[in-house]
Amino acid sequence: MTMGLMLSMFVLFSAFSAVGVYMAVKTTLTTLVEDRDDRPPEW
């Protein structure tokens, strides 16, 4: 029972960590793309 509880907690923690990393990377990439699009063409 304790092993299953620890395993489920570990799975939840891993899922939240993966989502957090994914959101951070997605936000960073979106910001970089928007910054590149905002630059004038002559640059």
C-alpha positions as CSV (number, residue, x, y, z in Angstrom):
1,M,0.0,0.0,0.0
2,T,2.8,2.4,1.0
3,M,4.7,1.5,-2.2
4,G,1.7,2.2,-4.4
5,L,1.1,5.5,-2.7
6,M,4.8,6.6,-3.2
7,L,4.6,5.4,-6.8
8,S,1.5,7.4,-7.5
9,M,2.9,10.5,-5.8
10,F,6.1,10.1,-7.9
11,V,4.1,9.8,-11.1
12,L,2.0,12.9,-10.3
13,F,5.2,14.9,-9.4
14,S,6.9,13.8,-12.7
15,A,3.8,14.8,-14.7
16,F,3.6,18.2,-13.1
17,S,7.3,18.7,-13.6
18,A,7.0,17.7,-17.3
19,V,4.1,20.1,-17.8
20,G,6.0,22.9,-16.1
21,V,9.1,22.4,-18.2
22,Y,7.0,22.1,-21.4
23,M,5.1,25.4,-20.6
24,A,8.4,27.2,-19.8
25,V,10.0,26.0,-23.1
26,K,6.8,26.9,-25.0
27,T,6.7,30.4,-23.5
28,T,10.4,30.9,-24.2
29,L,10.1,29.8,-27.9
30,T,6.9,31.9,-28.4
31,T,8.7,35.0,-27.0
32,L,11.7,34.4,-29.2
33,V,9.5,34.0,-32.3
34,E,7.5,37.1,-31.5
35,D,10.7,39.1,-30.9
36,R,12.1,38.0,-34.2
37,D,8.8,38.9,-36.0
38,D,8.7,42.3,-34.3
39,R,12.1,43.3,-35.7
40,P,12.1,45.5,-38.8
41,P,12.9,43.7,-42.1
42,E,16.0,45.9,-42.7
43,W,17.8,44.6,-39.6
